Amino acid sequence: MRALHRYCLTFLLLLVTTAAMAQLNNPHYDKKKIRFGFLLGINSSKFRDNLAPEFKSTDSLLAVVPRSGPGLQLGITSDLRLHDNLSLRFTPTLLFSLKNLDYTFRNAEFTGTKRVESAYVDLPLLLKFRSNRIENFRTYVLAGAKACIDMSSQETVDKEVERVKIQRMDFAVEVGVGFEFYLPYFKFSPELKYSLGLTDVLVKERHLYSAPLQQLQSQALILSLIFE
């Protein structure tokens, strides 16, 4: 894993150095009305939990602590140019995530971690505001909303199974920042986004691990490498 990190860092430094040292690359690139590309990256996601009132003072459940887990994403990008410094972006993405909930009970037999694995089809629609181009470099910020469809949702799985289940549909807002590097044959953009779920995705059941929860909302940090 450490070797992979070194290779990725070396690759990024090479791209940035190439953009910085080269003459003006793709001078007419931003005149295109529509641009397409692809993205890949990693994410870290977790729940925002809320205990039900009747369980806040229980003598059996001591704590429920959300923990983040790693994930991956792969998608395609499409940018519609609205202005020299403004575009509309649509990036359908397949995003795999892992979220953990650590339970602590007085009875150690029930204490442990519940894992919630998801395979989302993300459909974000974002406005992207860009700075003026300086040589082969730009910065940008973006904001918008997305619909999320969990293809691995266990919403309809047998209710006797004591696992934390989440609903198939979710909606979220996203904000982010990125950097664009114009290279001789393509544009490369590292991008960091924060996603916050707007809906309660908890499937409410009466077993030991679901009943103490009043609601769950998703949140994630998403790091993507975009090639256009």
C-alpha positions as CSV (number, residue, x, y, z in Angstrom):
1,M,0.0,0.0,0.0
2,R,2.8,2.4,0.8
3,A,4.4,1.6,-2.5
4,L,1.1,2.5,-4.3
5,H,1.0,5.8,-2.4
6,R,4.5,6.6,-3.5
7,Y,3.7,5.8,-7.2
8,C,0.5,8.0,-7.1
9,L,2.4,10.9,-5.5
10,T,5.2,10.6,-8.1
11,F,2.6,10.6,-10.9
12,L,0.8,13.7,-9.5
13,L,4.1,15.6,-9.1
14,L,5.1,14.7,-12.7
15,L,1.8,16.0,-14.1
16,V,2.0,19.2,-12.1
17,T,5.6,19.8,-13.1
18,T,4.8,19.2,-16.7
19,A,2.0,21.7,-16.6
20,A,4.2,24.3,-14.8
21,M,7.2,24.0,-17.2
22,A,5.4,23.7,-20.5
23,Q,4.4,26.5,-22.8
24,L,0.7,27.3,-23.0
25,N,-1.1,24.0,-23.5
26,N,-4.5,23.6,-25.3
27,P,-5.1,27.4,-25.6
28,H,-8.5,26.9,-27.1
29,Y,-9.6,24.1,-24.7
30,D,-12.0,26.3,-22.7
31,K,-13.9,27.5,-25.8
32,K,-15.6,24.1,-26.2
33,K,-19.3,24.2,-25.3
34,I,-19.4,20.7,-23.9
35,R,-16.5,18.7,-22.4
36,F,-16.3,15.1,-21.3
37,G,-14.0,13.1,-19.2
38,F,-13.7,10.5,-16.5
39,L,-12.9,10.4,-12.8
40,L,-11.5,7.9,-10.2
41,G,-10.8,8.3,-6.6
42,I,-11.2,7.4,-3.0
43,N,-13.7,8.5,-0.3
44,S,-14.2,8.3,3.5
45,S,-17.8,8.2,4.7
46,K,-19.7,7.9,8.0
47,F,-23.1,8.4,9.5
48,R,-24.4,11.3,11.6
49,D,-26.4,9.4,14.2
50,N,-29.2,10.5,16.5
51,L,-30.3,8.3,19.4
52,A,-34.0,7.9,20.1
53,P,-35.1,9.8,23.2
54,E,-36.2,6.7,25.1
55,F,-32.7,5.2,24.7
56,K,-30.6,8.1,25.9
57,S,-30.8,7.2,29.5
58,T,-31.0,3.4,29.1
59,D,-28.8,1.4,31.5
60,S,-27.9,-1.2,28.9
61,L,-26.7,0.8,25.9
62,L,-23.8,3.1,26.8
63,A,-22.8,4.6,23.4
64,V,-23.2,4.4,19.7
65,V,-20.2,5.9,17.9
66,P,-20.2,6.4,14.0
67,R,-16.8,5.5,12.5
68,S,-15.7,6.4,9.0
69,G,-14.7,3.7,6.5
70,P,-12.8,3.7,3.1
71,G,-14.3,3.6,-0.3
72,L,-13.7,4.0,-4.1
73,Q,-15.5,5.8,-6.9
74,L,-15.4,5.7,-10.7
75,G,-17.4,8.0,-13.0
76,I,-17.8,10.0,-16.1
77,T,-17.9,13.8,-16.3
78,S,-19.7,16.2,-18.6
79,D,-19.3,20.0,-18.4
80,L,-21.6,22.5,-20.1
81,R,-19.9,25.9,-20.5
82,L,-22.2,28.7,-19.4
83,H,-19.6,31.5,-19.2
84,D,-15.8,31.8,-19.2
85,N,-15.8,31.3,-15.5
86,L,-19.0,29.2,-15.0
87,S,-20.1,25.8,-16.1
88,L,-22.8,23.2,-15.2
89,R,-21.4,19.8,-14.3
90,F,-23.1,16.4,-14.4
91,T,-21.0,13.5,-13.1
92,P,-22.8,10.1,-12.9
93,T,-20.6,8.0,-10.6
94,L,-20.4,4.5,-9.1
95,L,-19.3,5.0,-5.5
96,F,-18.5,2.2,-3.1
97,S,-18.5,3.1,0.6
98,L,-18.2,1.5,4.0
99,K,-19.7,3.1,7.2
100,N,-19.3,1.7,10.7
101,L,-21.3,2.0,13.9
102,D,-19.6,1.0,17.2
103,Y,-22.0,-0.1,19.9
104,T,-21.0,-0.3,23.6
105,F,-23.4,-2.2,25.9
106,R,-23.0,-3.0,29.6
107,N,-23.3,-6.6,28.5
108,A,-20.1,-7.2,26.5
109,E,-21.7,-10.0,24.6
110,F,-23.6,-7.4,22.4
111,T,-20.8,-4.9,22.2
112,G,-19.3,-4.6,18.7
113,T,-19.3,-2.9,15.3
114,K,-22.0,-3.0,12.7
115,R,-20.7,-2.5,9.1
116,V,-22.9,-0.9,6.5
117,E,-21.6,-1.4,2.9
118,S,-23.1,0.5,0.0
119,A,-22.7,0.6,-3.7
120,Y,-24.2,4.0,-4.8
121,V,-25.1,5.3,-8.2
122,D,-24.5,9.0,-7.6
123,L,-26.1,11.6,-9.9
124,P,-24.7,15.0,-8.9
125,L,-25.6,18.2,-10.7
126,L,-23.2,21.0,-9.7
127,L,-22.4,24.6,-10.6
128,K,-18.6,25.1,-11.1
129,F,-17.1,28.6,-10.6
130,R,-13.5,28.9,-12.0
131,S,-10.8,31.5,-11.7
132,N,-9.2,33.1,-14.7
133,R,-6.6,30.9,-16.4
134,I,-3.0,31.7,-15.4
135,E,-0.7,29.9,-17.9
136,N,-1.6,26.2,-17.5
137,F,-3.5,26.5,-14.2
138,R,-6.9,27.4,-12.7
139,T,-8.7,26.9,-9.4
140,Y,-12.4,26.4,-8.9
141,V,-15.1,25.8,-6.4
142,L,-18.3,23.9,-6.9
143,A,-21.7,23.4,-5.2
144,G,-24.9,21.6,-5.9
145,A,-27.1,18.6,-5.1
146,K,-27.3,14.9,-6.0
147,A,-29.5,11.9,-5.9
148,C,-28.0,8.6,-4.6
149,I,-29.3,5.1,-5.3
150,D,-27.9,2.4,-3.1
151,M,-27.8,-0.7,-5.4
152,S,-26.9,-2.9,-2.4
153,S,-29.5,-1.7,0.0
154,Q,-30.9,-4.3,2.3
155,E,-34.1,-2.4,2.9
156,T,-36.3,-5.4,2.1
157,V,-34.1,-8.1,3.7
158,D,-35.7,-10.4,6.3
159,K,-36.5,-8.2,9.4
160,E,-35.3,-11.0,11.7
161,V,-31.7,-10.3,10.7
162,E,-30.1,-8.0,13.2
163,R,-28.2,-5.6,10.9
164,V,-28.5,-1.8,10.5
165,K,-30.2,-1.3,7.1
166,I,-30.5,1.9,5.1
167,Q,-33.0,3.0,2.5
168,R,-32.3,2.7,-1.2
169,M,-32.7,6.4,-2.0
170,D,-30.9,9.4,-0.5
171,F,-30.4,13.0,-1.4
172,A,-27.4,15.2,-0.6
173,V,-25.8,18.5,-1.1
174,E,-22.1,18.8,-2.1
175,V,-19.5,21.5,-2.0
176,G,-15.9,21.3,-3.2
177,V,-12.7,22.8,-4.4
178,G,-10.4,21.7,-7.2
179,F,-7.3,22.6,-9.3
180,E,-7.0,22.4,-13.1
181,F,-3.7,21.7,-14.8
182,Y,-3.6,22.0,-18.6
183,L,-1.3,19.3,-20.0
184,P,-0.3,18.9,-23.7
185,Y,-3.1,16.3,-24.5
186,F,-5.6,16.6,-21.7
187,K,-6.6,18.5,-18.5
188,F,-6.0,17.0,-15.1
189,S,-8.0,18.1,-12.0
190,P,-7.5,16.9,-8.4
191,E,-10.8,17.7,-6.6
192,L,-12.0,17.4,-2.9
193,K,-15.7,17.5,-2.1
194,Y,-17.8,17.2,1.1
195,S,-21.2,15.5,0.8
196,L,-24.0,15.8,3.4
197,G,-27.1,13.7,3.2
198,L,-30.4,15.5,3.6
199,T,-32.7,12.6,4.4
200,D,-33.0,10.0,7.2
201,V,-31.8,6.8,5.6
202,L,-32.4,4.5,8.6
203,V,-34.8,1.6,8.1
204,K,-36.4,1.5,11.5
205,E,-36.7,-1.9,13.1
206,R,-37.1,-3.1,16.7
207,H,-34.0,-5.2,17.2
208,L,-31.1,-4.4,19.5
209,Y,-29.0,-2.4,17.0
210,S,-31.6,-0.5,15.1
211,A,-34.1,0.5,17.8
212,P,-31.8,2.9,19.7
213,L,-31.3,5.0,16.6
214,Q,-33.7,7.8,15.8
215,Q,-32.2,8.6,12.4
216,L,-29.1,8.3,10.3
217,Q,-27.7,10.8,7.8
218,S,-24.8,10.1,5.5
219,Q,-21.7,12.3,5.1
220,A,-18.5,11.8,3.1
221,L,-15.2,13.3,2.0
222,I,-14.6,12.5,-1.7
223,L,-11.2,12.9,-3.3
224,S,-11.3,12.5,-7.1
225,L,-8.8,12.7,-9.9
226,I,-10.5,14.0,-13.1
227,F,-9.1,13.6,-16.6
228,E,-10.8,15.6,-19.4
